[in-house]
């Protein structure tokens, strides 16, 4: 049976990760079979769990947002697989109670979470021991300047300890986390995957935190949203004028004329050719060209005379 995941969680398509969690928390408690015996509540509870299972996963959500339920459940061509392979077809595991337990950390939601909604009587739910969450696990996310300029999607495989259903027996399983890198992200940006750490019977899994680390670039140095480019020029060029060709991060060649006399502290600013702003990728910082002037190691007597004559006021 087809249904809209966003409508099921009473959300619009601009909903944030926090909005999705808040909506599932509220509605899952409302329609949980132990607290709601009305006809259709069990089916609604299952739909809520499937909607949250998809929208809380960046990879599934991205596929659903772009290709809809048909692409999600039917599979789509993926650039990340060799040979023109198709992505895995999504099928909900059909265990809404499993999704509920994973979200709340147990059968009793009030043991680990607090909600501002009206109290609900969840008859039959067992009290569980209060758990504490493991400290965050931080990992570097190495990105090139081009990836931070254009944006990209990174798929990172992690290994985590998972508990078997209704058991304290665990096993190591692999999982792929998707990171949707936005144009303009800066070094130090933190991407948090909630509770993707090791599971255990008496703990809340740690958050996995990826921290952006910008790789050294052969042509540019980044300063906030500006790009710094250093051109090596001769003293003759500094005094008589020239033009500089700069290859941009998107592959264009900018030819910039320099008609001023270039002194050691001179800078040429090209507006709007820097990094995109994270808040508005249409807007960009500036390209700032600095100059490394190569002075001659020596001058002949004749060159000294001609230079003095030329520069004599």
ROZALO-178445 format. One record per residue (C-alpha): residue number from 1; residue in one letter; chain; x, y, z. Coordinates in Angstrom, 2 decimals, m for minus. Example, Ala and Ser with C-alpha at 12.3 -4.5 7.8 and 13.67 -1.06 7.14 Angstrom:
BEGIN
node seq 1	type A	mol A	xx 12.30	yy m4.50	zz 7.80;
node seq 2	type S	mol A	xx 13.67	yy m1.06	zz 7.14;
This chain:
BEGIN
node seq 1	type X	mol A	xx 0.00	yy 0.00	zz 0.00;
node seq 2	type X	mol A	xx 1.41	yy 3.34	zz m1.07;
node seq 3	type X	mol A	xx 1.45	yy 6.37	zz 1.23;
node seq 4	type X	mol A	xx 3.38	yy 9.63	zz 1.52;
node seq 5	type X	mol A	xx 6.03	yy 9.47	zz 4.25;
node seq 6	type X	mol A	xx 5.97	yy 13.20	zz 4.89;
node seq 7	type X	mol A	xx 2.16	yy 13.32	zz 5.15;
node seq 8	type X	mol A	xx 2.21	yy 10.31	zz 7.45;
node seq 9	type X	mol A	xx 4.51	yy 12.18	zz 9.87;
node seq 10	type X	mol A	xx 2.52	yy 15.40	zz 9.33;
node seq 11	type X	mol A	xx 5.56	yy 17.17	zz 7.91;
node seq 12	type X	mol A	xx 6.40	yy 19.24	zz 4.86;
node seq 13	type X	mol A	xx 9.34	yy 18.39	zz 2.60;
node seq 14	type X	mol A	xx 11.56	yy 21.04	zz 4.18;
node seq 15	type X	mol A	xx 11.51	yy 19.19	zz 7.50;
node seq 16	type X	mol A	xx 14.85	yy 18.97	zz 9.32;
node seq 17	type X	mol A	xx 16.27	yy 15.90	zz 11.05;
node seq 18	type X	mol A	xx 15.07	yy 17.33	zz 14.37;
node seq 19	type X	mol A	xx 11.54	yy 17.85	zz 12.94;
node seq 20	type X	mol A	xx 11.41	yy 14.23	zz 11.76;
node seq 21	type X	mol A	xx 12.45	yy 12.90	zz 15.17;
node seq 22	type X	mol A	xx 10.01	yy 15.15	zz 17.01;
node seq 23	type X	mol A	xx 7.12	yy 14.12	zz 14.75;
node seq 24	type X	mol A	xx 7.84	yy 10.40	zz 15.11;
node seq 25	type X	mol A	xx 8.21	yy 10.70	zz 18.90;
node seq 26	type X	mol A	xx 4.82	yy 12.44	zz 19.21;
node seq 27	type X	mol A	xx 2.87	yy 10.24	zz 16.80;
node seq 28	type X	mol A	xx 4.44	yy 6.91	zz 17.77;
node seq 29	type X	mol A	xx 3.42	yy 7.49	zz 21.38;
node seq 30	type X	mol A	xx m0.06	yy 8.53	zz 20.29;
node seq 31	type X	mol A	xx m0.72	yy 5.50	zz 18.06;
node seq 32	type X	mol A	xx 1.23	yy 2.84	zz 19.96;
node seq 33	type X	mol A	xx m1.06	yy m0.23	zz 20.26;
node seq 34	type X	mol A	xx m0.58	yy m0.28	zz 24.05;
node seq 35	type X	mol A	xx m2.07	yy 3.20	zz 24.41;
node seq 36	type X	mol A	xx m4.48	yy 3.40	zz 21.45;
node seq 37	type X	mol A	xx m7.05	yy 0.68	zz 20.85;
node seq 38	type X	mol A	xx m8.98	yy 2.50	zz 18.16;
node seq 39	type X	mol A	xx m9.51	yy 0.76	zz 14.83;
node seq 40	type X	mol A	xx m6.66	yy 1.44	zz 12.43;
node seq 41	type X	mol A	xx m4.17	yy 2.56	zz 15.09;
node seq 42	type X	mol A	xx m1.98	yy m0.52	zz 14.57;
node seq 43	type X	mol A	xx m1.77	yy 0.10	zz 10.82;
node seq 44	type X	mol A	xx m1.05	yy 3.79	zz 11.46;
node seq 45	type X	mol A	xx 1.70	yy 2.83	zz 13.92;
node seq 46	type X	mol A	xx 3.31	yy 0.62	zz 11.25;
node seq 47	type X	mol A	xx 3.12	yy 3.41	zz 8.63;
node seq 48	type X	mol A	xx 4.72	yy 5.87	zz 11.07;
node seq 49	type X	mol A	xx 7.56	yy 3.45	zz 11.74;
node seq 50	type X	mol A	xx 8.23	yy 2.88	zz 8.03;
node seq 51	type X	mol A	xx 8.11	yy 6.63	zz 7.33;
node seq 52	type X	mol A	xx 10.62	yy 7.30	zz 10.11;
node seq 53	type X	mol A	xx 12.86	yy 4.43	zz 8.99;
node seq 54	type X	mol A	xx 13.16	yy 6.08	zz 5.56;
node seq 55	type X	mol A	xx 13.27	yy 9.79	zz 6.41;
node seq 56	type X	mol A	xx 15.75	yy 9.39	zz 9.28;
node seq 57	type X	mol A	xx 18.30	yy 7.72	zz 6.98;
node seq 58	type X	mol A	xx 20.10	yy 10.28	zz 4.73;
node seq 59	type X	mol A	xx 20.62	yy 7.79	zz 1.87;
node seq 60	type X	mol A	xx 17.02	yy 6.52	zz 1.84;
node seq 61	type X	mol A	xx 15.65	yy 10.05	zz 2.29;
node seq 62	type X	mol A	xx 17.73	yy 11.41	zz m0.61;
node seq 63	type X	mol A	xx 16.51	yy 8.60	zz m2.89;
node seq 64	type X	mol A	xx 12.88	yy 9.10	zz m1.81;
node seq 65	type X	mol A	xx 13.05	yy 12.89	zz m2.20;
node seq 66	type X	mol A	xx 14.41	yy 12.60	zz m5.75;
node seq 67	type X	mol A	xx 12.78	yy 9.45	zz m7.12;
node seq 68	type X	mol A	xx 9.76	yy 8.90	zz m4.85;
node seq 69	type X	mol A	xx 8.52	yy 5.61	zz m3.44;
node seq 70	type X	mol A	xx 8.87	yy 3.88	zz m6.82;
node seq 71	type X	mol A	xx 12.59	yy 4.66	zz m7.04;
node seq 72	type X	mol A	xx 13.15	yy 3.81	zz m3.37;
node seq 73	type X	mol A	xx 11.47	yy 0.42	zz m3.52;
node seq 74	type X	mol A	xx 12.24	yy m0.40	zz m7.15;
node seq 75	type X	mol A	xx 15.90	yy 0.62	zz m7.21;
node seq 76	type X	mol A	xx 17.65	yy 3.30	zz m9.26;
node seq 77	type X	mol A	xx 20.89	yy 3.45	zz m11.27;
node seq 78	type X	mol A	xx 23.72	yy 4.55	zz m8.99;
node seq 79	type X	mol A	xx 26.95	yy 6.24	zz m9.98;
node seq 80	type X	mol A	xx 28.67	yy 4.70	zz m7.01;
node seq 81	type X	mol A	xx 28.43	yy 1.12	zz m8.24;
node seq 82	type X	mol A	xx 30.55	yy m0.22	zz m11.08;
node seq 83	type X	mol A	xx 29.09	yy m1.52	zz m14.33;
node seq 84	type X	mol A	xx 25.92	yy 0.58	zz m14.25;
node seq 85	type X	mol A	xx 24.53	yy m1.30	zz m11.26;
node seq 86	type X	mol A	xx 21.27	yy m0.38	zz m9.56;
node seq 87	type X	mol A	xx 20.83	yy 0.59	zz m5.95;
node seq 88	type X	mol A	xx 19.39	yy m1.88	zz m3.48;
node seq 89	type X	mol A	xx 15.60	yy m2.04	zz m3.38;
node seq 90	type X	mol A	xx 14.22	yy m0.85	zz m0.06;
node seq 91	type X	mol A	xx 11.81	yy m3.05	zz 1.87;
node seq 92	type X	mol A	xx 10.64	yy m2.16	zz 5.35;
node seq 93	type X	mol A	xx 11.36	yy m4.97	zz 7.81;
node seq 94	type X	mol A	xx 7.75	yy m4.86	zz 9.00;
node seq 95	type X	mol A	xx 8.60	yy m4.69	zz 12.71;
node seq 96	type X	mol A	xx 7.31	yy m1.33	zz 13.99;
node seq 97	type X	mol A	xx 8.08	yy m2.34	zz 17.58;
node seq 98	type X	mol A	xx 11.74	yy m2.78	zz 16.57;
node seq 99	type X	mol A	xx 11.82	yy 0.77	zz 15.18;
node seq 100	type X	mol A	xx 10.09	yy 2.00	zz 18.33;
node seq 101	type X	mol A	xx 12.63	yy 0.29	zz 20.62;
node seq 102	type X	mol A	xx 15.60	yy 1.56	zz 18.62;
node seq 103	type X	mol A	xx 14.29	yy 5.12	zz 18.76;
node seq 104	type X	mol A	xx 13.43	yy 5.20	zz 22.46;
node seq 105	type X	mol A	xx 16.23	yy 2.92	zz 23.66;
node seq 106	type X	mol A	xx 13.78	yy 0.41	zz 25.14;
node seq 107	type X	mol A	xx 10.11	yy m0.43	zz 25.49;
node seq 108	type X	mol A	xx 9.44	yy 2.50	zz 27.84;
node seq 109	type X	mol A	xx 9.93	yy 5.87	zz 26.13;
node seq 110	type X	mol A	xx 9.92	yy 7.77	zz 29.41;
node seq 111	type X	mol A	xx 13.10	yy 6.08	zz 30.61;
node seq 112	type X	mol A	xx 15.40	yy 8.00	zz 28.28;
node seq 113	type X	mol A	xx 13.35	yy 10.76	zz 26.66;
node seq 114	type X	mol A	xx 11.15	yy 13.63	zz 27.69;
node seq 115	type X	mol A	xx 8.22	yy 14.89	zz 25.64;
node seq 116	type X	mol A	xx 6.18	yy 18.06	zz 26.07;
node seq 117	type X	mol A	xx 3.06	yy 16.33	zz 24.74;
node seq 118	type X	mol A	xx 0.23	yy 15.43	zz 27.11;
node seq 119	type X	mol A	xx 1.05	yy 12.34	zz 29.22;
node seq 120	type X	mol A	xx 0.00	yy 9.06	zz 27.65;
node seq 121	type X	mol A	xx m0.87	yy 5.87	zz 29.46;
node seq 122	type X	mol A	xx 1.23	yy 3.16	zz 27.86;
node seq 123	type X	mol A	xx m0.27	yy 0.15	zz 29.54;
node seq 124	type X	mol A	xx 1.81	yy m2.99	zz 29.45;
node seq 125	type X	mol A	xx 5.13	yy m1.27	zz 28.69;
node seq 126	type X	mol A	xx 7.93	yy m2.45	zz 30.94;
node seq 127	type X	mol A	xx 10.06	yy m0.07	zz 32.98;
node seq 128	type X	mol A	xx 13.68	yy m0.22	zz 31.89;
node seq 129	type X	mol A	xx 16.82	yy 0.77	zz 33.68;
node seq 130	type X	mol A	xx 17.95	yy 4.33	zz 32.98;
node seq 131	type X	mol A	xx 20.77	yy 4.25	zz 30.43;
node seq 132	type X	mol A	xx 23.55	yy 6.69	zz 29.71;
node seq 133	type X	mol A	xx 24.84	yy 7.48	zz 26.26;
node seq 134	type X	mol A	xx 28.39	yy 6.70	zz 25.24;
node seq 135	type X	mol A	xx 30.58	yy 9.74	zz 24.39;
node seq 136	type X	mol A	xx 30.61	yy 10.81	zz 20.71;
node seq 137	type X	mol A	xx 32.96	yy 9.02	zz 18.32;
node seq 138	type X	mol A	xx 34.71	yy 11.65	zz 16.16;
node seq 139	type X	mol A	xx 36.17	yy 10.93	zz 12.73;
node seq 140	type X	mol A	xx 37.89	yy 13.18	zz 10.16;
node seq 141	type X	mol A	xx 36.14	yy 13.74	zz 6.84;
node seq 142	type X	mol A	xx 38.87	yy 14.65	zz 4.34;
node seq 143	type X	mol A	xx 37.52	yy 16.81	zz 1.50;
node seq 144	type X	mol A	xx 39.16	yy 18.56	zz m1.42;
node seq 145	type X	mol A	xx 38.56	yy 22.24	zz m2.13;
node seq 146	type X	mol A	xx 36.70	yy 21.20	zz m5.30;
node seq 147	type X	mol A	xx 34.32	yy 19.01	zz m3.26;
node seq 148	type X	mol A	xx 33.67	yy 21.88	zz m0.88;
node seq 149	type X	mol A	xx 33.11	yy 24.21	zz m3.84;
node seq 150	type X	mol A	xx 30.65	yy 22.04	zz m5.77;
node seq 151	type X	mol A	xx 29.20	yy 19.90	zz m3.00;
node seq 152	type X	mol A	xx 29.11	yy 16.11	zz m3.24;
node seq 153	type X	mol A	xx 27.82	yy 12.95	zz m1.58;
node seq 154	type X	mol A	xx 30.16	yy 10.80	zz 0.48;
node seq 155	type X	mol A	xx 29.33	yy 7.19	zz 1.33;
node seq 156	type X	mol A	xx 31.30	yy 5.98	zz 4.35;
node seq 157	type X	mol A	xx 31.24	yy 2.41	zz 5.59;
node seq 158	type X	mol A	xx 31.42	yy 1.88	zz 9.33;
node seq 159	type X	mol A	xx 31.47	yy m1.21	zz 11.50;
node seq 160	type X	mol A	xx 29.29	yy m1.25	zz 14.59;
node seq 161	type X	mol A	xx 28.27	yy m3.75	zz 17.23;
node seq 162	type X	mol A	xx 24.55	yy m4.51	zz 17.02;
node seq 163	type X	mol A	xx 22.31	yy m6.45	zz 19.40;
node seq 164	type X	mol A	xx 20.10	yy m9.21	zz 18.10;
node seq 165	type X	mol A	xx 16.36	yy m8.65	zz 18.59;
node seq 166	type X	mol A	xx 15.29	yy m9.12	zz 22.21;
node seq 167	type X	mol A	xx 18.74	yy m10.40	zz 23.09;
node seq 168	type X	mol A	xx 21.98	yy m9.35	zz 24.71;
node seq 169	type X	mol A	xx 23.97	yy m11.21	zz 22.03;
node seq 170	type X	mol A	xx 25.78	yy m8.82	zz 19.70;
node seq 171	type X	mol A	xx 27.63	yy m9.08	zz 16.41;
node seq 172	type X	mol A	xx 29.74	yy m6.75	zz 14.26;
node seq 173	type X	mol A	xx 27.90	yy m5.46	zz 11.21;
node seq 174	type X	mol A	xx 28.80	yy m3.00	zz 8.48;
node seq 175	type X	mol A	xx 26.69	yy 0.02	zz 7.61;
node seq 176	type X	mol A	xx 27.01	yy 2.76	zz 5.00;
node seq 177	type X	mol A	xx 26.46	yy 6.33	zz 6.14;
node seq 178	type X	mol A	xx 25.67	yy 8.99	zz 3.51;
node seq 179	type X	mol A	xx 26.93	yy 12.56	zz 3.93;
node seq 180	type X	mol A	xx 25.43	yy 15.20	zz 1.66;
node seq 181	type X	mol A	xx 28.26	yy 17.77	zz 1.49;
node seq 182	type X	mol A	xx 26.85	yy 21.24	zz 0.85;
node seq 183	type X	mol A	xx 28.71	yy 23.84	zz m1.27;
node seq 184	type X	mol A	xx 30.56	yy 26.25	zz 0.99;
node seq 185	type X	mol A	xx 31.07	yy 23.99	zz 4.01;
node seq 186	type X	mol A	xx 34.13	yy 25.04	zz 5.99;
node seq 187	type X	mol A	xx 36.81	yy 23.13	zz 7.82;
node seq 188	type X	mol A	xx 35.51	yy 22.14	zz 11.23;
node seq 189	type X	mol A	xx 31.91	yy 21.59	zz 10.08;
node seq 190	type X	mol A	xx 30.43	yy 18.74	zz 12.15;
node seq 191	type X	mol A	xx 28.04	yy 16.14	zz 10.73;
node seq 192	type X	mol A	xx 26.31	yy 14.11	zz 13.42;
node seq 193	type X	mol A	xx 24.73	yy 10.67	zz 13.00;
node seq 194	type X	mol A	xx 22.71	yy 10.08	zz 16.11;
node seq 195	type X	mol A	xx 23.17	yy 6.76	zz 17.95;
node seq 196	type X	mol A	xx 25.15	yy 5.02	zz 15.21;
node seq 197	type X	mol A	xx 27.79	yy 3.76	zz 17.63;
node seq 198	type X	mol A	xx 28.04	yy 0.32	zz 19.22;
node seq 199	type X	mol A	xx 24.88	yy m1.06	zz 20.77;
node seq 200	type X	mol A	xx 24.86	yy m2.68	zz 24.18;
node seq 201	type X	mol A	xx 22.28	yy m3.93	zz 26.67;
node seq 202	type X	mol A	xx 22.98	yy m1.15	zz 29.17;
node seq 203	type X	mol A	xx 24.00	yy 1.80	zz 27.03;
node seq 204	type X	mol A	xx 22.65	yy 4.28	zz 24.52;
node seq 205	type X	mol A	xx 24.84	yy 4.07	zz 21.38;
node seq 206	type X	mol A	xx 27.24	yy 6.95	zz 20.85;
node seq 207	type X	mol A	xx 26.71	yy 9.56	zz 18.16;
node seq 208	type X	mol A	xx 29.10	yy 9.28	zz 15.22;
node seq 209	type X	mol A	xx 30.50	yy 12.73	zz 14.40;
node seq 210	type X	mol A	xx 32.37	yy 13.51	zz 11.18;
node seq 211	type X	mol A	xx 34.49	yy 16.68	zz 11.21;
node seq 212	type X	mol A	xx 35.40	yy 18.32	zz 7.90;
node seq 213	type X	mol A	xx 39.13	yy 18.57	zz 7.23;
node seq 214	type X	mol A	xx 40.09	yy 20.47	zz 4.08;
node seq 215	type X	mol A	xx 42.90	yy 18.96	zz 2.03;
node seq 216	type X	mol A	xx 45.81	yy 21.18	zz 0.90;
node seq 217	type X	mol A	xx 45.18	yy 22.59	zz m2.57;
node seq 218	type X	mol A	xx 47.95	yy 23.06	zz m5.19;
node seq 219	type X	mol A	xx 46.70	yy 26.49	zz m6.36;
node seq 220	type X	mol A	xx 44.56	yy 28.12	zz m3.70;
node seq 221	type X	mol A	xx 44.58	yy 28.90	zz m0.01;
node seq 222	type X	mol A	xx 41.16	yy 29.41	zz 1.52;
node seq 223	type X	mol A	xx 40.46	yy 32.23	zz 3.97;
node seq 224	type X	mol A	xx 36.83	yy 32.07	zz 5.10;
node seq 225	type X	mol A	xx 34.91	yy 32.46	zz 1.81;
node seq 226	type X	mol A	xx 37.83	yy 33.97	zz m0.14;
node seq 227	type X	mol A	xx 40.39	yy 32.14	zz m2.26;
node seq 228	type X	mol A	xx 44.02	yy 33.32	zz m2.27;
node seq 229	type X	mol A	xx 46.08	yy 32.74	zz m5.40;
node seq 230	type X	mol A	xx 49.79	yy 33.66	zz m5.61;
node seq 231	type X	mol A	xx 51.27	yy 34.53	zz m9.01;
node seq 232	type X	mol A	xx 55.03	yy 34.52	zz m9.57;
node seq 233	type X	mol A	xx 56.10	yy 37.45	zz m11.77;
node seq 234	type X	mol A	xx 59.35	yy 39.11	zz m12.81;
node seq 235	type X	mol A	xx 60.38	yy 42.62	zz m11.77;
node seq 236	type X	mol A	xx 59.90	yy 43.70	zz m15.38;
node seq 237	type X	mol A	xx 56.28	yy 42.50	zz m15.29;
node seq 238	type X	mol A	xx 55.70	yy 44.20	zz m11.94;
node seq 239	type X	mol A	xx 56.80	yy 47.53	zz m13.40;
node seq 240	type X	mol A	xx 55.39	yy 47.37	zz m16.92;
node seq 241	type X	mol A	xx 52.08	yy 45.47	zz m16.65;
node seq 242	type X	mol A	xx 50.92	yy 41.99	zz m17.64;
node seq 243	type X	mol A	xx 47.95	yy 39.63	zz m17.30;
node seq 244	type X	mol A	xx 47.42	yy 36.60	zz m15.06;
node seq 245	type X	mol A	xx 45.60	yy 33.42	zz m16.10;
node seq 246	type X	mol A	xx 43.88	yy 31.66	zz m13.18;
node seq 247	type X	mol A	xx 42.16	yy 28.29	zz m13.52;
node seq 248	type X	mol A	xx 39.09	yy 28.31	zz m11.26;
node seq 249	type X	mol A	xx 37.76	yy 25.40	zz m9.20;
node seq 250	type X	mol A	xx 35.02	yy 24.84	zz m11.79;
node seq 251	type X	mol A	xx 37.52	yy 24.64	zz m14.67;
node seq 252	type X	mol A	xx 37.20	yy 28.13	zz m16.18;
node seq 253	type X	mol A	xx 40.23	yy 30.22	zz m17.11;
node seq 254	type X	mol A	xx 40.13	yy 33.82	zz m15.87;
node seq 255	type X	mol A	xx 42.45	yy 36.25	zz m17.65;
node seq 256	type X	mol A	xx 43.02	yy 39.20	zz m15.33;
node seq 257	type X	mol A	xx 44.89	yy 42.26	zz m16.62;
node seq 258	type X	mol A	xx 47.25	yy 44.00	zz m14.18;
node seq 259	type X	mol A	xx 47.91	yy 47.58	zz m15.23;
node seq 260	type X	mol A	xx 49.08	yy 48.90	zz m11.87;
node seq 261	type X	mol A	xx 52.66	yy 48.84	zz m10.66;
node seq 262	type X	mol A	xx 52.89	yy 45.77	zz m8.46;
node seq 263	type X	mol A	xx 54.63	yy 46.41	zz m5.13;
node seq 264	type X	mol A	xx 55.26	yy 43.72	zz m2.47;
node seq 265	type X	mol A	xx 51.97	yy 44.36	zz m0.63;
node seq 266	type X	mol A	xx 49.83	yy 44.80	zz m3.77;
node seq 267	type X	mol A	xx 46.74	yy 42.61	zz m4.11;
node seq 268	type X	mol A	xx 44.24	yy 42.25	zz m6.94;
node seq 269	type X	mol A	xx 40.68	yy 41.45	zz m5.86;
node seq 270	type X	mol A	xx 38.32	yy 39.71	zz m8.30;
node seq 271	type X	mol A	xx 34.87	yy 39.91	zz m6.81;
node seq 272	type X	mol A	xx 32.55	yy 36.89	zz m6.74;
node seq 273	type X	mol A	xx 35.15	yy 34.28	zz m7.78;
node seq 274	type X	mol A	xx 35.74	yy 32.76	zz m4.33;
node seq 275	type X	mol A	xx 33.96	yy 29.99	zz m2.45;
node seq 276	type X	mol A	xx 30.16	yy 29.76	zz m2.40;
node seq 277	type X	mol A	xx 28.50	yy 30.90	zz 0.81;
node seq 278	type X	mol A	xx 26.98	yy 27.98	zz 2.71;
node seq 279	type X	mol A	xx 23.85	yy 30.01	zz 3.54;
node seq 280	type X	mol A	xx 23.36	yy 31.02	zz m0.12;
node seq 281	type X	mol A	xx 25.48	yy 29.13	zz m2.65;
node seq 282	type X	mol A	xx 24.57	yy 31.64	zz m5.40;
node seq 283	type X	mol A	xx 26.65	yy 34.21	zz m3.55;
node seq 284	type X	mol A	xx 30.43	yy 33.77	zz m3.50;
node seq 285	type X	mol A	xx 33.45	yy 35.23	zz m1.78;
node seq 286	type X	mol A	xx 36.31	yy 36.84	zz m3.68;
node seq 287	type X	mol A	xx 39.43	yy 35.68	zz m5.49;
node seq 288	type X	mol A	xx 42.43	yy 37.56	zz m4.11;
node seq 289	type X	mol A	xx 45.62	yy 37.48	zz m6.17;
node seq 290	type X	mol A	xx 48.91	yy 38.15	zz m4.41;
node seq 291	type X	mol A	xx 52.27	yy 38.39	zz m6.15;
node seq 292	type X	mol A	xx 55.68	yy 36.84	zz m5.60;
node seq 293	type X	mol A	xx 58.05	yy 39.25	zz m7.41;
node seq 294	type X	mol A	xx 61.25	yy 37.62	zz m8.65;
node seq 295	type X	mol A	xx 64.10	yy 40.15	zz m8.46;
node seq 296	type X	mol A	xx 67.21	yy 39.65	zz m10.64;
node seq 297	type X	mol A	xx 70.23	yy 38.30	zz m8.77;
node seq 298	type X	mol A	xx 72.58	yy 40.81	zz m10.45;
node seq 299	type X	mol A	xx 72.72	yy 43.60	zz m13.03;
node seq 300	type X	mol A	xx 75.48	yy 44.48	zz m15.45;
node seq 301	type X	mol A	xx 76.86	yy 48.05	zz m15.35;
node seq 302	type X	mol A	xx 74.93	yy 48.86	zz m18.50;
node seq 303	type X	mol A	xx 71.69	yy 47.47	zz m17.02;
node seq 304	type X	mol A	xx 72.22	yy 49.50	zz m13.86;
node seq 305	type X	mol A	xx 72.77	yy 52.66	zz m15.94;
node seq 306	type X	mol A	xx 69.66	yy 52.05	zz m18.09;
node seq 307	type X	mol A	xx 67.55	yy 51.22	zz m15.04;
node seq 308	type X	mol A	xx 68.61	yy 54.39	zz m13.23;
node seq 309	type X	mol A	xx 67.94	yy 56.41	zz m16.35;
node seq 310	type X	mol A	xx 64.51	yy 54.88	zz m16.84;
node seq 311	type X	mol A	xx 63.48	yy 55.38	zz m13.23;
node seq 312	type X	mol A	xx 64.99	yy 58.84	zz m12.82;
node seq 313	type X	mol A	xx 62.22	yy 61.30	zz m12.12;
